[in-house]
Amino acid sequence: MNIALLGYGRMGQTIEKIAIKRGHNIILKVDKGDTDYDITKADVAIDFSIPDVAFDNISYCLNNNVPVISGTTGWLDNYDKAIDLCNKNKGAFIYASNYSLGVNIFFELNKTLAKIMTNLKQYNVTMKEIHHTKKLDAPSGTAISLANDLIAEHSSYNKWDLDKTEDSDSIPITAKRIGDVPGTHTVDYKSEVDTIHIEHVAHNRQGFALGAVIAAEWIIGKTGVFTMNDVLNIG
């Protein structure tokens, strides 16, 4: 499989190593500021760029019939446009806030717990996420996904807010940026008598990168807009 990497930071470099180990070819590496490149020779593109250019990268791929996997966060104001473009061109597209297998299992655990807790009003929910200091967006895309899934399943909450909030119907998210932390996400349900705590801790970036490569392998030959639940057949 011939892969184009759109974004060649730490994630792009990790994806490159894993893709090569799995027998694939990296035929294009697009770094920040690169604009003159031909995507059409790629079988699939993997975008881990920056928010300002992610939608342009995705559009370029879809307009040239190249399936695209995007893990860039912070651009989702244009997500519906990407879906429309994919459908219009009969293309193939996956966006995930996190490609880690473990995180996607954590997503399902979070939704299940929210369903269970919805009628237990004595518990208040809070969330926390920690990432490395080069992480541009806060809260992270993963934290936003967790919050939105929780809101969909829990009747007491209809929004989230960054840092402490006084609104009883809002989920407070604390976002910290520390050193070289790959990613830690926690969801707590706290009452006067106890706390229920679920947490995912990434030890390195390999899990994110492997999931992105697996998604790229999976999407070949398919048409439509997909999620990691489709790739992993969960949920």
C-alpha positions as CSV (number, residue, x, y, z in Angstrom):
1,M,0.0,0.0,0.0
2,N,1.3,3.4,-0.9
3,I,0.7,6.0,1.8
4,A,0.9,9.7,1.8
5,L,1.6,11.3,5.2
6,L,0.0,14.7,5.6
7,G,1.9,16.1,8.6
8,Y,5.3,14.9,9.5
9,G,5.6,15.7,13.2
10,R,6.1,13.2,15.9
11,M,2.9,11.3,15.1
12,G,3.7,11.3,11.4
13,Q,7.2,9.9,12.0
14,T,5.8,7.2,14.3
15,I,3.2,6.2,11.7
16,E,5.9,6.0,9.1
17,K,7.9,3.5,11.2
18,I,4.9,1.3,11.9
19,A,3.6,1.4,8.3
20,I,7.0,0.3,7.0
21,K,7.2,-2.5,9.5
22,R,3.8,-3.6,8.2
23,G,5.1,-3.7,4.6
24,H,3.7,-0.4,3.3
25,N,5.5,2.3,1.3
26,I,5.6,6.0,2.3
27,I,5.6,7.8,-1.0
28,L,4.8,11.3,0.2
29,K,5.6,13.2,3.4
30,V,4.0,16.7,3.5
31,D,5.3,18.9,6.3
32,K,4.0,22.3,7.5
33,G,4.1,24.9,4.7
34,D,4.3,22.4,1.9
35,T,1.7,23.1,-0.8
36,D,3.0,21.8,-4.1
37,Y,2.5,18.0,-4.0
38,D,0.6,15.4,-6.0
39,I,-1.6,13.2,-3.9
40,T,-2.9,11.0,-6.8
41,K,-0.1,8.4,-6.6
42,A,-1.2,7.4,-3.0
43,D,-3.5,4.6,-2.3
44,V,-4.5,6.3,1.0
45,A,-3.5,9.5,2.9
46,I,-3.1,9.8,6.7
47,D,-3.5,13.3,8.0
48,F,-1.9,14.2,11.3
49,S,-1.3,17.9,10.5
50,I,-2.4,21.0,12.3
51,P,-6.0,22.5,12.6
52,D,-5.4,25.3,10.2
53,V,-4.6,23.0,7.2
54,A,-6.5,19.8,8.1
55,F,-9.7,20.6,6.1
56,D,-7.7,21.7,3.1
57,N,-5.7,18.4,3.2
58,I,-8.9,16.3,3.5
59,S,-10.6,18.2,0.7
60,Y,-7.6,17.8,-1.6
61,C,-7.6,14.0,-1.0
62,L,-11.4,13.7,-1.5
63,N,-11.3,15.8,-4.6
64,N,-8.7,13.5,-6.1
65,N,-10.4,10.2,-5.1
66,V,-7.8,9.3,-2.5
67,P,-9.2,7.8,0.8
68,V,-8.2,9.8,3.8
69,I,-7.7,9.0,7.5
70,S,-7.6,12.1,9.7
71,G,-6.5,12.3,13.3
72,T,-6.0,16.0,13.4
73,T,-8.2,17.7,16.1
74,G,-9.3,21.3,16.3
75,W,-10.8,21.7,12.8
76,L,-14.3,20.2,13.4
77,D,-16.2,23.3,12.5
78,N,-15.7,22.1,8.9
79,Y,-16.5,18.4,9.7
80,D,-19.9,18.5,8.0
81,K,-18.3,20.1,4.9
82,A,-15.9,17.2,4.8
83,I,-18.8,14.7,5.0
84,D,-20.7,16.4,2.2
85,L,-17.6,16.5,0.0
86,C,-16.9,12.8,0.7
87,N,-20.5,11.9,-0.2
88,K,-20.5,14.1,-3.3
89,N,-17.3,12.5,-4.6
90,K,-18.2,9.0,-3.5
91,G,-15.0,9.0,-1.5
92,A,-13.8,7.3,1.7
93,F,-13.1,9.2,4.9
94,I,-12.5,8.4,8.6
95,Y,-12.0,11.0,11.3
96,A,-11.2,9.9,14.8
97,S,-10.2,12.0,17.8
98,N,-8.1,9.1,18.8
99,Y,-7.1,6.0,16.9
100,S,-5.9,3.9,19.8
101,L,-7.6,0.6,20.2
102,G,-7.6,1.0,24.0
103,V,-9.1,4.5,23.8
104,N,-11.9,3.3,21.5
105,I,-12.7,0.6,24.0
106,F,-12.6,3.3,26.7
107,F,-15.1,5.3,24.6
108,E,-17.6,2.4,24.8
109,L,-17.0,1.9,28.5
110,N,-17.7,5.6,29.1
111,K,-21.0,5.4,27.2
112,T,-22.1,2.3,29.0
113,L,-21.2,3.8,32.4
114,A,-23.1,7.0,31.5
115,K,-26.2,5.0,30.8
116,I,-26.0,3.2,34.1
117,M,-25.4,6.5,36.1
118,T,-28.1,8.6,34.4
119,N,-30.7,7.9,37.2
120,L,-28.2,8.2,40.1
121,K,-28.5,11.9,40.6
122,Q,-26.3,11.9,43.8
123,Y,-23.2,11.5,41.6
124,N,-21.6,14.5,39.9
125,V,-19.4,13.9,36.9
126,T,-16.0,15.6,36.2
127,M,-13.4,15.0,33.5
128,K,-9.7,15.6,33.3
129,E,-7.2,15.2,30.5
130,I,-3.4,15.6,30.4
131,H,-1.3,16.0,27.3
132,H,2.2,17.1,26.3
133,T,3.0,20.8,26.1
134,K,3.0,20.8,22.3
135,K,-0.7,19.8,22.1
136,L,-2.3,22.8,20.4
137,D,-6.0,22.4,21.4
138,A,-7.6,22.2,24.8
139,P,-9.6,20.3,25.7
140,S,-8.3,17.5,23.5
141,G,-10.4,16.0,20.8
142,T,-10.5,12.8,22.8
143,A,-11.9,14.6,25.9
144,I,-14.5,16.3,23.7
145,S,-15.5,12.9,22.3
146,L,-15.8,11.5,25.8
147,A,-17.9,14.5,27.0
148,N,-20.2,14.4,24.0
149,D,-20.8,10.6,24.3
150,L,-21.5,11.1,28.0
151,I,-24.0,13.9,27.3
152,A,-25.8,11.7,24.7
153,E,-26.3,8.9,27.3
154,H,-26.8,10.9,30.6
155,S,-30.0,12.9,31.1
156,S,-28.5,15.3,33.6
157,Y,-25.9,17.0,31.3
158,N,-26.3,18.9,28.1
159,K,-23.0,20.6,27.6
160,W,-19.4,20.7,28.8
161,D,-17.1,23.6,29.8
162,L,-13.4,23.9,30.1
163,D,-12.3,24.3,33.7
164,K,-14.6,24.6,36.7
165,T,-18.2,25.5,36.0
166,E,-21.1,26.4,38.3
167,D,-23.7,25.0,36.0
168,S,-25.2,21.8,37.3
169,D,-26.1,20.7,33.7
170,S,-22.5,21.1,32.4
171,I,-19.6,18.7,32.6
172,P,-16.4,20.5,33.8
173,I,-13.3,19.4,31.9
174,T,-9.8,20.2,33.3
175,A,-7.1,20.3,30.7
176,K,-3.4,20.2,31.7
177,R,-0.3,20.3,29.5
178,I,2.7,18.7,31.1
179,G,6.1,17.6,29.7
180,D,5.9,14.8,27.1
181,V,2.7,13.1,28.4
182,P,1.2,11.2,25.4
183,G,-2.3,11.4,26.8
184,T,-4.3,10.6,30.0
185,H,-8.1,10.8,30.2
186,T,-10.2,10.3,33.3
187,V,-14.0,10.4,34.0
188,D,-15.1,10.6,37.7
189,Y,-18.5,10.2,39.2
190,K,-18.4,11.5,42.8
191,S,-21.0,11.4,45.6
192,E,-20.8,12.1,49.3
193,V,-19.9,8.4,50.0
194,D,-17.7,7.3,47.1
195,T,-16.2,7.9,43.7
196,I,-16.3,5.8,40.5
197,H,-13.2,6.5,38.4
198,I,-12.4,5.3,34.9
199,E,-9.1,6.2,33.2
200,H,-7.1,5.6,30.1
201,V,-3.4,6.2,30.2
202,A,-1.3,6.1,27.0
203,H,2.3,5.0,27.6
204,N,3.5,6.2,24.2
205,R,2.3,7.2,20.7
206,Q,2.6,3.8,19.2
207,G,-1.0,2.8,19.9
208,F,-2.4,5.9,18.2
209,A,-0.1,5.4,15.2
210,L,-0.9,1.7,14.8
211,G,-4.6,2.4,14.9
212,A,-4.3,4.9,12.1
213,V,-2.4,2.5,9.9
214,I,-5.0,-0.2,10.6
215,A,-7.7,2.2,9.6
216,A,-5.8,3.0,6.4
217,E,-5.6,-0.7,5.6
218,W,-9.2,-1.2,6.3
219,I,-10.6,1.7,4.2
220,I,-9.1,0.6,0.9
221,G,-11.8,-0.3,-1.6
222,K,-14.6,1.2,0.6
223,T,-16.9,4.2,0.0
224,G,-18.4,6.4,2.7
225,V,-17.8,8.1,5.9
226,F,-16.7,5.8,8.7
227,T,-15.5,5.8,12.3
228,M,-13.2,3.6,14.3
229,N,-16.2,1.6,15.5
230,D,-16.5,0.4,11.9
231,V,-12.8,-0.4,11.7
232,L,-12.8,-2.3,14.9
233,N,-16.3,-3.7,14.7
234,I,-17.3,-2.5,18.2
235,G,-20.2,-0.6,19.7
